[in-house]
Amino acid sequence: MAGRERRWNPWRAVMEIEDDPSAAETHNGMGTQPENRRQIVIKLLWISIWFFYLAAPAEDVLGDHHTLVADVLGGVGLVAFVAAYLTLVFRHTSRALDRPKVLGWIGVMLGLALVLSLTLGTPWLVLFVFSSIACGAVFPTKLARAAVPLVTGVLVAVGASMRGPVAEFVVALVVPALLGGFAMVGVRQMALTTRALREARATVAHLAANEERLRLARDLHDLLGHSLSLITLKSELAGRMLPDKTEDAARQVADIERVSRQALVDVREAVSGFRRPTLEAELAGARTALAAAGITADLARAAAGHPDLPPDEEGALAWALREAVTNVVRHSGATRCEVTLTEAGDDMCLTVTDNGRGPGRGYGNGLTGLSERLALADGRLETGTGPRGGFRLRACVPLSRRVAV
């Protein structure tokens, strides 16, 4: 219903996205790429927690376990491995899969893990755990479900090929490799879902704002079209009355001032979102506008105040009456206009008929906006030639008893 949409005020929903960039920055979290230094530091701190598992290879390099050349090459290899891991985590966990680059970096990590483990010993097997986690973090779900067990299998195979008591070490790494890898699969899916929900929320907010702009455009068109037509007619009357009938011309000028002030009030109410015309007020305005245009008005069968007519539906009919009378005054060239308000089954129907030129080709902006407005109230618009020629507009909306059923 149109009334509920106005009360919701969709501008508030889109404000965070369009008018408050800092709000978007604040909510930038899971599923988004780090965009500033603060977000990069926070993400790096979370990742660095898991680097404590690299204490074993770091101690192996810094301790007196190998030759100087082996320690230097091991340190360079460890730095390169961490750099590859960070590149994957920062650049490829929250975007679409760039298969060649991702496979290349995963290949670098696995190659370094394989070479360093075979040359420097069991402490370096932990690199396979990070490789498994990286596979779960960057690969699609189907591919990750195959890659994580595969990397864990390589870990077991490399550990089994080493000399010495490595069984306990391998067993201690198999569980973290499997659990870490599959946990990252779930985290990646949650990140992608969160990102999709955030984009959907932004889309809904933009659509709601566009709908509110369309509503405001329809209101302004209907309000100003009617008022300006009446001001134009009364200005022409005042011009014809001058200079012979100055008193009558003064009355027309006073009416012009009254109509313009009311139009200003209506525009302010429409912009504020509180404008809801009533049939009683619009019938009075229609009588004044038709009389000013020299058109005979027959409003005997247009009694407002039906008990089963909800406010939103009454507002839609009131807009239809305003638009119909405005078209009669501006375009029809008619000398007579008849307005009826009748109950047809479970609908309330407003019919405006004139004896003017008849229907033109297609709908203009006013009738198009009116059709959209009636659709929001579950109503319908019918236009065509009247029974005795001219033009007939018929707008119907449901009564509350039909809604209750």
N, C-alpha and C positions, 0 to 999 in steps of 0.2 A: 504494500500500500504506500501511496505517496506520503501520507502523514508520518508513517514510521520512518521512512527514509529521511525526512527532514529532521525529526527528533534525534536521529543518530548522529547527524553532523559529520559527514565523511571527511570534511576538511581536516579534522583533527587526526584522522588515520594517516593522511598523506604528509602531514606537517613534518614528521621526523625525517622523511626521505627527501622532500623538496626544499624545505626551508631551514633545516637544522643539520648541517653536515656533521657537527660534533656528535649528535645523537647516533648517526649511522656509524661514526668511528667508535663510539662507546660500545655499541652492540656488535661490533665486528669481532666474531669469535670463531667457534667451531665451524668448519666448512668454508672459511674465507682465507684469502691470501694476506699475510702481514703487509700493511701498507705504510707503516711509519716505524721510526726507531724504537718507540716504546713497545709496540706489538712484537717486533723482532726480538727484543731483549727478553720479553716475557716468554715467548715460545722457546728461545734458546735456553732459558733457565729450566723450563720443564724437561727439555731434552737432555740437558746436562746431568740431570739426576741419574739417568740410566748409564752415563759414562763411567760411573763407579765400577761397573762390571768390567771395564777395561783396565782395572788396577793390576790384574795378573799379567797381561802382556807388557804394560808399562813397567812393572817391577822387573820383568824379565829383561827388558832393554836396559834399565838403569842399574841393575845388579851386575855382579861379576860372574855372568854365566856363559858369555860368548866372547869371541874376539871383538876388537874395536870395530873392525869393518862390519861384522854381523850386527853389532849393536846400532851402528849408524844406519845401515840399510833397514834394519828392523824399525828404527824410529821413523825414518822417512816413509816406510810402508804403512806404519800405524797412522801417521798424519794424513797420508793420502786416503786411507780407508775412512777416517773420520770425515775428511772433506767430501768424499763421495756420498757418505751417509747423510750429511747435512744438506748437500745439494738435492738429494732425493726428497728429504723431508720438507724442505722449504719451498721447493719449486714444483713438486709433482704430486703432493698429497691432496690438494684441494682444487684440482683442475682436471680437464679431460686428459686421458692417457695419450702422451706423446711416445708412441711405442718405440721408435728407434733410440731416442735419448734415454728412456727408462731402461730398456734392455741393455744399452751400453753401460750405464752406471751400475746396474746390477751385475753385469759381467765383470766390471772392474773390481767391485767388492768381493765377488766370489773368487776371482783370480788372486787377489791379494790374500784373502783368507786361506786359500789352498796353498799358495807358495809359502807364506809365512808360517803356517802350521807345519808343513812338511820339513821346512828348513830349521825352524827355531824351537819346535816342540809343542807339547800339549797346552801350555798356557794360552797359545794363540787360537785354540779351537773355539774360544768364545766369540771370535769374529763371525763364525757361522750363525750364532744366535742373532747378531745384529743384521746379518744378511737375510735371515728368515723374517725378522720383524720388518725390514725394508720391503720385502716382497709382499707381505700382508698389507703394508701401508700404501703402496703405490699401484699394485695390480688390481684389475677388476676381480670381483668375487670368484668367478669361475676359474680364472687363471691362478689366483692366489691359493685356492684350495688345492691345486696341483703343485704349485711352486714351493709352498711351505714344507710339505712332507718330502719333496725332492731335495731341498737344501738340508733338511734334517738327516735324510739318508746319506747325503755326501758327508755330513759331519760324522756320522757313525762309521762310514767306510774309511774316512781319513784317520779317525781315532783308532780303528781296529788295525790299521796298517803300521801304526807306530810301535816302537819298542818300549818296553817298560810297563809298569802298572798304570795303565790309563783307563781301565774299565770304569772305576768309580768316577773319574773326571768326565768321561763321556756320558755316563748315566745322569750325572748332575746337570749336564748341558742339554740333553735331549728334551726333557720336559719344558725348560724355559724356551727352547727354540720352537717347539710345537705350540705351547700356550701363548707365547708372545706373538708368534706369527698370526695365529687365528684370532687372537684378541685384537690385533691391528686391523684384521679384515672387518670385524664388527665396528671398530672405531671409525674406519674409513666410510663404511656404509652409513653410520650415524652422521658423520660430517657431511656427506653428500645429501642426505635427507634434510639435515638442518639448512644447508645452503638452498635446496629446492624450496623448502618452506619459507625461507626468508625472501626468495625471489617471488614466490606466490603471494606472500603478504604485500610486497611492494606493488605487484600487479593489481591486486584487489584494491589497494589504496588509490592507485592511479585511476582505475576504472570508476571507483566511487567518486573521486574528484571530478572526473569527466561527466558523470551522470549529474552531479550537482551543478556543474557549469551549464549543462543542457537545460536543467530545470530552471535555473536563473534566467537563461536566455529566453525560454518560453514565457516565463512570467513577465519579463520586461517587454517582450514583443506584444503580449496581450494587453498589458497595462498601458503602455505608451501608444500603441496603435489606436486603442479606443479613445483615450484622452486627447491625443493630438487631432484625431478626426473631429471630435466635438469642438475643440478649440478652433480648428480651421473653419468649420461651419459657422460658428458664432462670430468669428472675425469677419467672414463674408457678409453676414447679416448686419453687423454693426457698420461695415463700410457702405452698404446700400442705404442704411437709415440716415447716414450723415449727408448733408448738414440739416436736412429738414426735420428729422425726428431725433433730436438730441437726447431726449429722455429715454426713448426706447433703446437707442444706441448705448447709452450709459448702462442700462440694465444688462445688455449683452456683454459689455466689457466687464461688468461685475461678475457675470457668470463665467467669463473666460478666466478671471482671476481665481474664482472659487475652484474651477475645474483644474487649473494648473497647480494650485496648492494641494488639492487632493491627489493629483498625479504624483507630486513630490512625496507626499506621505506614503502612497502606495509603493513607490519605488524603494523608499527606505525600508518599508516592511518586507518587501520581496527580497532585498539584499540581506536583511537580517534573518530571513527564513521563517517569518511568522505570518506571512500573508496567506489567508485562507478566505476567499470571498464567499458570500452567502447568496442564496437565490433571491432573498428578499431585497438585498441591497442592489443586486444586479438587475432585477426587474424594475426597480425605481430608476436606475441609471439608463436602462434601455428605453423607458418611457420618455425620459428627458432627451436622449440622443435622437430618437425617432421624431419627436416633436420639433426639435431644432432643425432637422433636415427636411421638414415638411412632409413626412411620411406618416400616414394614418396607422396607428398602432392598435392592434386588437389583442389585449392581454387578459381578456375576461376568463379564459380557461387556463390561466397560469397561476395557480394558488400554491404558494410555498408553505413549508412547515409540515411535511409528512412525517409521522412519528417513527416510521421504519427506515428513514433515509439517514445513513450514517454521515458524520461530518465530512469525511474525506470524499465520499461519493457526491455529497451536495456541493462541495467545492469544485469537483470536476464538472458537474452540470453548470455551475455558475460561470466557470471559465468558458464552457461551450456557448452559453448565452451571450457572454461578452463578445466572443469572437464572431458569432453569427450576426449579431446586431452591427458590429463594426463593419463586416463585409457588406451588409445590406446598405448601410449609410454610404460607404465609400465606393462600391463597385456595381451595385445592382441596378441603379436607375429606377428603383421601384417607387410606387406611390402608396403601397399598402404592405403591411407586415403583420403576420399573425404568429403569436407565440402560445403554445399549449404545453402543459405539463400533465402527463397522464400516467396512470399505473397500468402496465402491461404484464400480467402474470406476476412474476417475482422481480420485475424490473421497473424502474422509474425512468420514463422517457421524456425528453425535452425535444419539441419539434418547433422549428422556426421556418416559416414559409413566406415568401414574398412573390410579387407579380412582376419581377424585373426581367433582366436579360436571360436568366437561366444559367445552368452550370457551364463553367469554362473547361479548359483542358487540364486535367490533373489537379493535384493539391498544391496550394501555395505553402509558404512557410507557416502561416497561421494555422491552416487546417492540418498540416503535418504535425506541428507541435501539439495541436488539440487531440489528434488521434493517439499520439504517444501518451499524453496526459490521461486520457480515458483508459488506455490499456493498463496503466499503473493502478487504476481503480477497478480493474476487471470489467471495464465497460467496453463499448464499441461505438463507432461513428459511421453513420450512413448519410450519403449525400446523393442528390439527383434532382430531376425535374419534379416540380410540384404537381398536384392533381390538375390544376388549371394553368399550367405553365409556370414560368419563373423558376425559382430555386428553393429546394427544401433541404434542411439540415436536421438530422435526427440523431440525438445522443442518448444512449441508454446505459444505466448503471444498475447493479444489483441492489435490492433492498436487504436489510439486515436479516429478515427471516429466511431468505434464501441462503445467506452465509451460514446461519445457524444450522439449517438442514445439512 
